[in-house]
Amino acid sequence: MTENAQSTPKPAATKQAKPPSSSGRYSLILLIILCLGAIGAAAYFFWDRSNSQQQALMSMAKQQDALAQKLRSNQRVLEGLQVAMGSDQKQLIAHQNQLSALETQAERQTAQLLRLGGDSRKDWLIAEVEFLIRLANQRLGIEQDVVASISLLRAADDVLNELDEPKFFKVRELIAEELYLLDSTQNVDVEALYAQLSNLSKKVKGLTSNVEVVRETSAASVSNASAKDEPRVERFLRLMKESFLQAVTIQRLDQQVAALNTPEYDTYIRRYLQLSIEQAKLALFRNDQEVYHLELDEAIRWLNEQFASDAADVYAFKNTLKNLRDVTIAREMPDISGSLATVRQLVKNTYQEKESVDKKVLTASSGQDLFSAETESAEQKDEPSGIRVNEDEIELAEDTATETDSNKTESEPPEVGSDQ
């Protein structure tokens, strides 16, 4: 109770208190101003920070949009790369198919080469048969050598026997018929006749001519006259007569012309005889019986007129010419070209068959190569467009990324600590 009593008069004392002083009022005003400044600074701080956060949010939204666009462009690039990888895979498959086709073609060509290698020996034998028969025809037609033609045909028949091909049996029959015709033909040893005529032509230089006989006779008479003791007057008259006879020639038409006693004339008669023999040799190769006889008759006539008939060498020379003149060189040569024509036709047919088979093989292989080439060309046509799109997408993505990085650098907000 005492306490309540003591505390009761206090309100009255408060009401009677003195008003505050002016210093306290100023302090209050200053405090209010400081509070308002702090509130304003805090409001400005929060406003500025919210503004920075909004700008940062806007920048982050732009960056998000740029990243989304970059992601889309990267997706397009990835799709383009996937398309390119698909085209590369298709091209790889096409190359593998082409490689397998080439391997198949190589195997086929290898088999063909092996087959050709097996037939090469037969081809060589057939070519040898054709060559032998053709050579036999040439020897018979040009040189009329029956013996050589028979030998060549028999050699061709032996090769056909070794070849053992049924389709060449007709050729063997024709060769047998031609051999029979050649055996029935009269054989003239042309080479032996030619050798004898050549030997006679070489011996013409050593024959005793009338010019040499006259020369020896005059030399003997001069030596005999000089051996005697001839008076000077008679010797002078004889020399004058000989000089006059040498200067003046009296030709009598009713008598045979005497041989000239000169070296030039001696050379002329020998060359003429050699020429007649050479013409006879040429007629021998031409199988010209008439010219052969005429030339040898002319040689015998010239030998009788211009050479010493009683000389041993001239006599033997004349007998040899007569024996050669009596030989009959004209012969009817048989036709042996049938076997050659048949062989050529068979060879032609064989090569045509081989060419037809090779063309079929090449056509099949070329068809496969054409299919692979068309596939490859189609893939190559599709590939450049895809690559071009991919390059554009890559360039667009790079430009977008660069632009995004620059925008990010420009719009990046300052740090809070730095503003404070």
C-alpha positions as CSV (number, residue, x, y, z in Angstrom):
1,M,0.0,0.0,0.0
2,T,2.8,2.3,0.8
3,E,4.4,1.8,-2.5
4,N,1.2,2.6,-4.4
5,A,0.9,5.7,-2.4
6,Q,4.3,6.8,-3.1
7,S,4.0,6.2,-6.8
8,T,0.7,7.9,-7.3
9,P,1.8,11.5,-7.4
10,K,4.3,10.9,-10.3
11,P,2.0,11.7,-13.2
12,A,1.4,15.0,-11.8
13,A,5.0,15.6,-11.6
14,T,5.4,14.6,-15.3
15,K,2.8,16.9,-16.5
16,Q,4.5,19.7,-14.7
17,A,7.9,18.9,-16.4
18,K,9.7,21.5,-18.5
19,P,9.7,21.4,-22.3
20,P,12.9,20.0,-24.0
21,S,15.7,22.2,-24.9
22,S,16.6,23.4,-28.4
23,S,19.7,21.1,-28.6
24,G,17.6,18.1,-28.1
25,R,15.3,19.2,-30.9
26,Y,18.2,19.6,-33.2
27,S,19.5,16.2,-32.4
28,L,16.1,14.8,-33.1
29,I,15.9,16.5,-36.4
30,L,19.4,15.4,-37.3
31,L,18.5,11.9,-36.4
32,I,15.4,12.0,-38.5
33,I,17.5,13.3,-41.5
34,L,20.0,10.6,-41.0
35,C,17.3,8.0,-40.9
36,L,15.7,9.4,-44.1
37,G,19.2,9.5,-45.8
38,A,19.8,5.9,-44.8
39,I,16.4,4.9,-46.0
40,G,17.0,6.7,-49.3
41,A,20.5,5.2,-49.8
42,A,19.1,1.8,-49.1
43,A,16.2,2.4,-51.5
44,Y,18.7,3.6,-54.2
45,F,20.9,0.7,-53.5
46,F,18.1,-1.8,-53.8
47,W,16.7,-0.1,-57.0
48,D,20.1,-0.1,-58.6
49,R,20.7,-3.7,-57.8
50,S,17.3,-4.7,-59.0
51,N,17.9,-2.8,-62.2
52,S,21.3,-4.6,-62.6
53,Q,19.6,-7.9,-62.0
54,Q,17.0,-7.2,-64.6
55,Q,19.7,-6.3,-67.1
56,A,21.5,-9.5,-66.2
57,L,18.3,-11.5,-66.6
58,M,17.7,-9.9,-70.0
59,S,21.3,-10.6,-71.0
60,M,21.0,-14.2,-69.8
61,A,17.7,-14.5,-71.8
62,K,19.6,-13.3,-74.9
63,Q,22.4,-15.7,-74.3
64,Q,19.9,-18.4,-73.8
65,D,18.3,-17.6,-77.1
66,A,21.7,-17.5,-78.8
67,L,22.7,-20.8,-77.2
68,A,19.4,-22.2,-78.4
69,Q,20.0,-20.9,-81.9
70,K,23.5,-22.3,-81.8
71,L,22.2,-25.6,-80.5
72,R,19.7,-25.7,-83.4
73,S,22.5,-24.8,-85.9
74,N,24.7,-27.5,-84.4
75,Q,21.9,-30.0,-84.7
76,R,21.6,-29.0,-88.4
77,V,25.3,-29.4,-88.8
78,L,25.1,-32.8,-87.1
79,E,22.3,-33.8,-89.4
80,G,24.4,-32.7,-92.4
81,L,27.3,-34.7,-91.1
82,Q,25.1,-37.7,-90.7
83,V,23.8,-37.3,-94.2
84,A,27.4,-36.9,-95.4
85,M,28.4,-40.0,-93.5
86,G,25.5,-41.9,-95.0
87,S,26.6,-40.8,-98.5
88,D,30.2,-41.8,-97.7
89,Q,28.9,-45.1,-96.5
90,K,26.9,-45.6,-99.7
91,Q,30.0,-44.6,-101.7
92,L,32.1,-47.1,-99.7
93,I,29.5,-49.8,-100.5
94,A,29.6,-48.8,-104.2
95,H,33.4,-49.0,-104.2
96,Q,33.3,-52.4,-102.5
97,N,30.8,-53.6,-105.1
98,Q,33.0,-52.2,-107.9
99,L,36.1,-53.8,-106.3
100,S,34.3,-57.2,-106.2
101,A,33.2,-56.7,-109.8
102,L,36.8,-56.0,-110.8
103,E,38.0,-59.0,-108.9
104,T,35.4,-61.1,-110.8
105,Q,36.5,-59.6,-114.1
106,A,40.2,-60.3,-113.2
107,E,39.4,-63.9,-112.4
108,R,37.5,-64.2,-115.6
109,Q,40.4,-62.7,-117.6
110,T,42.9,-64.9,-115.8
111,A,40.8,-68.0,-116.8
112,Q,40.7,-66.6,-120.3
113,L,44.5,-66.1,-120.4
114,L,45.0,-69.6,-119.1
115,R,42.7,-70.9,-121.9
116,L,44.6,-68.9,-124.5
117,G,47.9,-70.1,-123.1
118,G,46.6,-73.7,-123.5
119,D,45.6,-73.0,-127.1
120,S,48.8,-71.0,-128.0
121,R,50.8,-74.1,-129.0
122,K,48.0,-75.3,-131.3
123,D,47.9,-71.8,-132.8
124,W,51.6,-71.9,-133.5
125,L,51.3,-75.3,-135.1
126,I,48.5,-74.1,-137.3
127,A,50.5,-71.0,-138.3
128,E,53.5,-73.3,-139.1
129,V,51.3,-75.5,-141.4
130,E,50.1,-72.4,-143.2
131,F,53.6,-71.1,-143.6
132,L,55.0,-74.4,-145.0
133,I,52.2,-74.8,-147.5
134,R,52.5,-71.2,-148.7
135,L,56.3,-71.6,-149.0
136,A,55.7,-74.8,-151.1
137,N,53.4,-72.8,-153.4
138,Q,56.0,-70.1,-153.8
139,R,58.9,-72.4,-154.5
140,L,56.8,-74.2,-157.2
141,G,55.4,-71.1,-158.7
142,I,58.5,-68.9,-158.8
143,E,61.4,-71.4,-158.9
144,Q,59.5,-74.5,-160.2
145,D,61.4,-76.5,-157.6
146,V,59.4,-79.7,-157.4
147,V,61.7,-81.4,-154.9
148,A,61.6,-78.5,-152.4
149,S,57.8,-78.3,-152.8
150,I,57.4,-82.0,-152.0
151,S,59.6,-81.6,-148.9
152,L,57.7,-78.6,-147.6
153,L,54.3,-80.3,-148.1
154,R,55.5,-83.4,-146.3
155,A,56.7,-81.3,-143.4
156,A,53.3,-79.6,-143.2
157,D,51.6,-83.0,-143.2
158,D,53.9,-84.1,-140.3
159,V,52.8,-81.0,-138.3
160,L,49.2,-81.8,-139.0
161,N,49.7,-85.3,-137.8
162,E,51.2,-83.9,-134.6
163,L,48.4,-81.5,-134.2
164,D,45.8,-84.3,-134.3
165,E,42.8,-82.1,-135.1
166,P,39.8,-83.8,-136.9
167,K,38.9,-80.6,-138.7
168,F,42.2,-80.5,-140.5
169,F,41.7,-84.0,-142.0
170,K,40.5,-82.4,-145.2
171,V,43.8,-80.5,-145.5
172,R,45.7,-83.7,-145.1
173,E,43.7,-85.2,-148.0
174,L,44.5,-82.3,-150.2
175,I,48.2,-82.5,-149.3
176,A,48.3,-86.2,-150.2
177,E,46.6,-85.4,-153.6
178,E,49.1,-82.6,-154.3
179,L,52.1,-84.8,-153.4
180,Y,50.9,-87.4,-155.9
181,L,50.7,-84.7,-158.6
182,L,54.2,-83.4,-157.8
183,D,55.6,-87.0,-157.8
184,S,54.1,-87.4,-161.3
185,T,55.7,-84.2,-162.6
186,Q,59.0,-84.6,-164.5
187,N,61.7,-83.3,-162.3
188,V,64.4,-81.0,-163.8
189,D,67.3,-80.2,-161.6
190,V,67.3,-76.5,-162.3
191,E,70.1,-75.8,-159.8
192,A,72.4,-78.3,-161.5
193,L,71.7,-76.8,-164.9
194,Y,72.3,-73.3,-163.6
195,A,75.6,-74.5,-162.0
196,Q,76.8,-75.9,-165.3
197,L,76.0,-72.8,-167.2
198,S,77.7,-70.6,-164.6
199,N,80.8,-72.8,-164.8
200,L,80.8,-72.5,-168.6
201,S,80.5,-68.7,-168.3
202,K,83.5,-68.6,-166.1
203,K,85.6,-70.7,-168.5
204,V,85.0,-68.4,-171.5
205,K,88.0,-66.3,-170.6
206,G,90.3,-69.2,-170.9
207,L,89.1,-70.5,-174.4
208,T,91.4,-70.3,-177.4
209,S,90.0,-67.8,-179.9
210,N,90.8,-67.3,-183.5
211,V,92.4,-63.9,-182.7
212,E,94.9,-65.6,-180.5
213,V,95.7,-68.2,-183.2
214,V,96.2,-65.4,-185.8
215,R,98.4,-63.6,-183.3
216,E,100.5,-66.6,-182.7
217,T,100.8,-67.4,-186.4
218,S,101.9,-63.8,-187.3
219,A,104.4,-63.8,-184.4
220,A,105.8,-67.1,-185.6
221,S,106.2,-65.9,-189.2
222,V,107.9,-62.7,-188.1
223,S,110.3,-64.7,-185.9
224,N,111.0,-67.1,-188.8
225,A,111.6,-64.2,-191.2
226,S,113.9,-62.5,-188.7
227,A,115.7,-65.7,-188.2
228,K,116.8,-65.8,-191.9
229,D,119.3,-63.4,-193.3
230,E,116.9,-61.3,-195.4
231,P,118.4,-58.5,-197.6
232,R,117.7,-55.0,-196.7
233,V,115.8,-54.2,-199.8
234,E,113.4,-57.2,-199.5
235,R,112.9,-56.5,-195.9
236,F,112.1,-52.9,-196.6
237,L,109.5,-53.9,-199.3
238,R,108.0,-56.5,-196.9
239,L,107.6,-54.0,-194.1
240,M,106.0,-51.5,-196.6
241,K,103.5,-54.1,-197.7
242,E,102.5,-55.0,-194.1
243,S,102.1,-51.4,-193.3
244,F,99.9,-50.8,-196.3
245,L,97.8,-53.9,-195.5
246,Q,97.3,-52.6,-192.0
247,A,96.2,-49.2,-193.2
248,V,93.9,-50.4,-195.9
249,T,91.2,-53.0,-195.5
250,I,89.7,-54.8,-198.5
251,Q,86.4,-56.5,-197.7
252,R,85.0,-59.1,-200.0
253,L,81.3,-59.8,-199.8
254,D,81.6,-63.3,-201.2
255,Q,83.8,-64.5,-198.4
256,Q,83.6,-64.7,-194.6
257,V,85.0,-61.7,-192.7
258,A,88.3,-62.7,-191.0
259,A,88.7,-62.0,-187.4
260,L,90.5,-58.8,-186.4
261,N,93.8,-59.2,-184.7
262,T,93.1,-56.8,-181.8
263,P,92.7,-57.2,-178.1
264,E,89.4,-55.3,-178.2
265,Y,87.8,-57.7,-180.6
266,D,89.0,-60.7,-178.6
267,T,87.3,-59.1,-175.5
268,Y,84.1,-58.5,-177.6
269,I,83.7,-62.1,-178.7
270,R,84.2,-63.5,-175.3
271,R,81.7,-61.0,-173.8
272,Y,79.2,-62.0,-176.5
273,L,79.5,-65.7,-175.7
274,Q,79.0,-64.9,-171.9
275,L,76.0,-62.9,-172.7
276,S,74.4,-65.8,-174.6
277,I,75.0,-68.1,-171.7
278,E,73.5,-65.6,-169.2
279,Q,70.4,-65.3,-171.4
280,A,70.1,-69.1,-171.3
281,K,70.3,-69.0,-167.5
282,L,67.5,-66.5,-167.4
283,A,65.3,-68.5,-169.7
284,L,66.0,-71.5,-167.5
285,F,64.4,-69.8,-164.5
286,R,61.6,-68.5,-166.6
287,N,60.9,-72.0,-167.8
288,D,61.1,-70.7,-171.4
289,Q,62.1,-73.6,-173.6
290,E,62.3,-71.7,-176.8
291,V,64.6,-68.9,-175.6
292,Y,66.7,-71.4,-173.8
293,H,67.4,-73.4,-177.1
294,L,67.9,-70.2,-179.1
295,E,70.5,-68.8,-176.8
296,L,72.4,-72.0,-176.5
297,D,72.3,-72.5,-180.3
298,E,73.6,-68.9,-180.7
299,A,76.4,-69.7,-178.3
300,I,77.4,-72.8,-180.2
301,R,77.4,-70.9,-183.5
302,W,79.5,-68.1,-182.1
303,L,81.9,-70.7,-180.6
304,N,82.3,-72.3,-184.1
305,E,83.0,-69.0,-185.8
306,Q,85.2,-67.1,-183.4
307,F,87.1,-69.8,-181.5
308,A,89.5,-72.5,-182.5
309,S,87.4,-75.6,-183.1
310,D,90.4,-77.9,-183.0
311,A,91.5,-76.8,-179.6
312,A,90.7,-79.3,-176.8
313,D,89.1,-76.7,-174.4
314,V,86.9,-75.4,-177.1
315,Y,85.8,-78.9,-178.1
316,A,84.9,-79.8,-174.5
317,F,83.1,-76.5,-174.1
318,K,81.0,-77.2,-177.3
319,N,80.0,-80.7,-176.2
320,T,78.8,-79.4,-172.8
321,L,76.7,-76.7,-174.5
322,K,75.1,-79.3,-176.8
323,N,74.2,-81.5,-173.9
324,L,72.6,-78.6,-172.0
325,R,70.7,-77.6,-175.2
326,D,69.1,-81.1,-175.4
327,V,67.6,-80.8,-171.9
328,T,63.9,-80.1,-171.9
329,I,63.1,-77.5,-169.2
330,A,59.5,-76.7,-170.0
331,R,57.1,-78.5,-167.6
332,E,53.4,-78.3,-166.7
333,M,53.3,-77.5,-163.0
334,P,50.4,-78.8,-161.0
335,D,48.1,-76.6,-158.9
336,I,48.8,-77.1,-155.2
337,S,46.9,-74.1,-153.9
338,G,43.9,-76.1,-152.7
339,S,45.4,-77.1,-149.3
340,L,46.6,-73.5,-148.7
341,A,43.1,-72.0,-149.3
342,T,41.5,-74.7,-147.0
343,V,44.0,-74.0,-144.2
344,R,43.4,-70.3,-144.4
345,Q,39.6,-70.7,-144.3
346,L,39.9,-73.0,-141.2
347,V,42.2,-70.6,-139.5
348,K,39.7,-67.7,-140.2
349,N,36.8,-69.7,-138.8
350,T,38.8,-70.6,-135.7
351,Y,39.6,-67.0,-135.0
352,Q,36.1,-65.9,-135.6
353,E,34.8,-68.4,-133.1
354,K,37.3,-67.2,-130.5
355,E,36.5,-63.6,-131.1
356,S,32.8,-64.3,-130.7
357,V,33.4,-66.0,-127.3
358,D,35.7,-63.1,-126.2
359,K,33.1,-60.5,-127.2
360,K,30.5,-62.3,-125.1
361,V,32.8,-62.3,-122.1
362,L,33.7,-58.7,-122.6
363,T,30.0,-57.7,-123.0
364,A,29.2,-59.4,-119.7
365,S,32.0,-57.8,-117.8
366,S,31.4,-54.3,-119.4
367,G,27.7,-54.6,-118.3
368,Q,28.8,-55.0,-114.7
369,D,31.3,-52.2,-115.1
370,L,28.6,-49.9,-116.6
371,F,26.2,-50.7,-113.7
372,S,28.8,-49.9,-111.1
373,A,29.9,-46.7,-113.0
374,E,26.3,-45.5,-113.1
375,T,25.8,-46.1,-109.4
376,E,29.0,-44.3,-108.6
377,S,28.1,-41.3,-110.8
378,A,24.7,-41.1,-109.2
379,E,26.2,-41.0,-105.7
380,Q,28.8,-38.5,-106.8
381,K,25.9,-36.3,-108.1
382,D,24.1,-36.4,-104.7
383,E,27.2,-35.9,-102.7
384,P,28.3,-32.3,-103.6
385,S,24.9,-30.8,-102.7
386,G,24.9,-32.3,-99.2
387,I,28.5,-31.2,-98.7
388,R,27.5,-27.6,-99.8
389,V,24.6,-27.5,-97.3
390,N,26.9,-28.8,-94.5
391,E,29.5,-26.1,-95.2
392,D,26.8,-23.4,-95.1
393,E,25.4,-24.7,-91.8
394,I,28.9,-24.8,-90.3
395,E,29.6,-21.2,-91.4
396,L,26.2,-20.1,-90.0
397,A,26.9,-21.8,-86.7
398,E,30.4,-20.2,-86.4
399,D,29.0,-16.7,-87.1
400,T,26.2,-17.2,-84.5
401,A,28.7,-18.4,-81.9
402,T,31.0,-15.4,-82.5
403,E,28.1,-12.9,-82.3
404,T,26.8,-14.5,-79.1
405,D,30.3,-14.3,-77.5
406,S,30.5,-10.6,-78.4
407,N,27.0,-9.8,-77.0
408,K,27.9,-11.7,-73.8
409,T,31.0,-9.6,-73.4
410,E,29.1,-6.3,-74.0
411,S,26.1,-7.0,-71.7
412,E,27.8,-8.6,-68.8
413,P,26.8,-6.8,-65.5
414,P,29.3,-5.4,-63.0
415,E,29.9,-7.1,-59.8
416,V,28.1,-6.0,-56.7
417,G,31.3,-5.6,-54.7
418,S,32.7,-3.2,-57.2
419,D,29.6,-1.0,-57.1
420,Q,29.7,-0.8,-53.4
